[in-house]
Amino acid sequence: MQDTTHTQVGNDNTLFPIVLSIVAAAATGVLWAYANPIQLVPGVIQWRIFAFLPPLVGILLGWKSGFICGYLGTIVWSLLAGTFIPAHSLLIDGIMVGLTGLVPGVMFDPARTEFNRGTLFKIAVVCLVVGLVMVFAVSASLTFLGIFPFWWAVTYLGLSDIVPMLIGTPLLVVPALKILKGAHPSGFTRL
């Protein structure tokens, strides 16, 4: 079955993905700070229901945009949530969450990808793998800093971040692509 979400992008409008990725990063940070009603560990870790935003932005707008969304989103979130730790937030957490947007953006380009069920399953697998790498690295950093025990952090951060990426990214990529194509029918260059 042929999917009609295969898109042609390619004019020289590079400002569009830059601006949209920065807006998405700010929205990501604000949503992570204020729109997580489900407490996994009350007052400490919430189910980050918008964790799918960096991989979604990476796929739709390009790997650089995905990295910007994840990295800056983490910085905005940590500042708003009062959890900013310079070495951890700027180096480990920011970079690793940025990779959750970068890797799917490298692997799935809407101009060359047909978003059928098989591709959506592959997106979920990529989100799982990159999410596990991110969770293990962030948990190691938090353990090194003496904030959380390693396996405790892996368990709760995994539930917090991986589950929403695994479900939300493949579920929303096709409708989001249709919205982007409707809003920008002449196409744009992925960043």
C-alpha positions as MATLAB code, in Angstrom:
seq = 'MQDTTHTQVGNDNTLFPIVLSIVAAAATGVLWAYANPIQLVPGVIQWRIFAFLPPLVGILLGWKSGFICGYLGTIVWSLLAGTFIPAHSLLIDGIMVGLTGLVPGVMFDPARTEFNRGTLFKIAVVCLVVGLVMVFAVSASLTFLGIFPFWWAVTYLGLSDIVPMLIGTPLLVVPALKILKGAHPSGFTRL';
ca = [
       0.000    0.000    0.000;
       1.462    3.319   -1.089;
       1.480    6.114    1.479;
       0.942    9.663    0.252;
       3.094   11.273    2.948;
       6.241   10.911    0.855;
       7.286   14.536    0.381;
       9.471   16.535   -1.894;
      11.492   19.154   -0.080;
      14.191   21.140   -1.648;
      13.990   24.847   -2.270;
      16.481   27.119   -0.527;
      14.286   28.137    2.406;
      16.638   27.162    5.268;
      15.316   29.819    7.654;
      12.059   27.888    8.109;
      13.562   24.799    9.813;
      15.952   26.921   11.925;
      13.162   29.107   13.283;
      10.800   26.171   13.732;
      13.440   24.086   15.554;
      14.145   26.945   17.989;
      10.417   27.437   18.585;
      10.039   23.673   19.063;
      12.965   23.693   21.522;
      11.366   26.434   23.601;
       8.004   24.640   23.504;
       9.697   21.369   24.426;
      11.365   22.889   27.479;
       8.180   24.612   28.634;
       6.058   21.482   28.096;
       8.603   19.315   29.937;
       8.628   21.764   32.849;
       4.908   22.436   33.169;
       2.845   19.827   31.292;
       3.799   16.532   32.911;
       0.843   15.666   35.132;
       1.767   12.021   35.771;
       4.267   11.700   38.616;
       6.481    8.600   38.438;
       8.439    9.655   41.505;
       6.458   12.527   43.053;
       8.362   15.793   42.928;
      11.372   14.214   41.226;
      10.515   12.485   37.918;
       7.394   12.978   35.821;
       6.249   11.003   32.821;
       7.603   13.295   30.101;
       4.698   12.913   27.689;
       6.288   15.284   25.165;
       9.595   13.380   24.916;
       8.675   12.565   21.314;
       9.287   16.168   20.190;
      13.070   15.996   19.477;
      12.849   12.812   17.343;
       9.740   14.119   15.592;
      11.427   17.451   14.819;
      14.551   15.593   13.663;
      12.585   13.496   11.193;
      10.472   16.360    9.887;
      13.006   19.198    9.794;
      16.373   17.426    9.695;
      18.978   16.079   12.067;
      20.397   19.487   13.010;
      16.910   20.730   13.874;
      16.285   17.605   15.943;
      19.508   18.135   17.864;
      18.676   21.823   18.450;
      15.205   20.875   19.712;
      16.534   18.258   22.140;
      19.565   20.203   23.348;
      17.926   23.606   23.814;
      14.728   21.979   25.096;
      16.764   20.318   27.843;
      18.422   23.608   28.786;
      15.087   25.479   28.865;
      13.486   22.668   30.897;
      16.321   22.461   33.422;
      16.315   26.228   33.952;
      12.519   26.371   34.373;
      12.407   23.276   36.583;
      15.292   24.469   38.775;
      17.396   21.395   37.963;
      20.133   23.082   35.916;
      23.560   21.625   36.754;
      26.131   23.192   34.373;
      28.319   20.155   33.632;
      25.405   17.726   33.535;
      22.831   19.879   31.741;
      25.156   21.439   29.157;
      27.296   18.401   28.415;
      25.676   15.079   29.226;
      21.922   15.655   29.409;
      21.745   18.295   26.669;
      23.912   16.384   24.206;
      22.289   13.011   24.863;
      18.742   14.381   24.535;
      19.909   16.234   21.421;
      20.953   12.868   19.995;
      17.373   11.614   20.390;
      16.492   14.201   17.741;
      19.652   13.876   15.656;
      19.707   10.093   15.075;
      16.113    9.720   13.799;
      16.658   12.822   11.651;
      19.674   11.202    9.997;
      17.898    7.898    9.450;
      14.497    9.085    8.171;
      14.313   11.831    5.533;
      10.747   12.530    4.330;
      12.080   13.244    0.818;
      13.429    9.680    0.554;
      11.238    7.740    2.978;
       7.831    6.209    2.522;
       6.129    6.304    5.921;
       4.360    2.950    5.835;
       3.846    0.586    8.787;
       7.302   -0.933    8.406;
       8.948    2.484    8.521;
       6.897    3.505   11.545;
       8.037    0.327   13.305;
      11.673    1.168   12.415;
      11.170    4.669   13.839;
       9.959    3.098   17.103;
      13.012    0.796   17.204;
      15.390    3.710   16.570;
      13.675    5.720   19.324;
      14.069    2.750   21.672;
      17.777    2.326   20.944;
      18.710    6.012   21.052;
      16.497    6.428   24.127;
      18.324    3.616   25.924;
      21.702    5.151   25.094;
      20.488    8.530   26.356;
      19.013    7.089   29.563;
      22.158    5.091   30.395;
      24.435    8.106   29.803;
      22.243   10.515   31.783;
      21.843    7.970   34.599;
      25.617    7.483   34.751;
      26.103   11.252   34.996;
      23.502   11.592   37.759;
      25.114    8.691   39.636;
      28.578   10.228   39.250;
      27.226   13.482   40.673;
      25.724   11.564   43.620;
      22.147   12.533   42.765;
      20.510    9.138   42.051;
      21.545    5.474   42.196;
      22.283    4.223   38.658;
      19.624    1.508   38.198;
      17.008    3.611   39.949;
      17.691    6.425   37.484;
      17.698    4.038   34.505;
      14.308    2.633   35.509;
      12.504    5.904   36.084;
      14.183    7.949   33.337;
      13.520    5.094   30.914;
       9.826    5.117   31.772;
       9.781    8.898   31.680;
      11.425    9.379   28.281;
      11.544    6.187   26.228;
       7.873    5.223   26.438;
       6.593    8.552   25.035;
       9.253    8.536   22.262;
       8.404    4.951   21.356;
       4.670    5.672   21.091;
       4.447    9.358   20.159;
       7.039    9.616   17.393;
       5.667    6.935   15.031;
       2.085    7.865   15.902;
       2.513   11.569   15.085;
       5.054   11.659   12.240;
       2.537   11.173    9.399;
      -0.059   13.723   10.620;
       2.700   16.224   11.461;
       4.205   15.798    7.997;
       0.809   16.465    6.407;
       0.437   19.632    8.501;
       3.930   20.809    7.495;
       3.240   20.143    3.823;
      -0.051   22.038    4.097;
       1.598   25.011    5.808;
       4.608   25.059    3.495;
       3.502   23.580    0.139;
       6.493   24.916   -1.803;
       8.830   22.811    0.325;
      11.829   23.701    2.429;
      15.374   22.526    2.971;
      15.815   20.256    5.975;
      18.455   21.497    8.380;
];
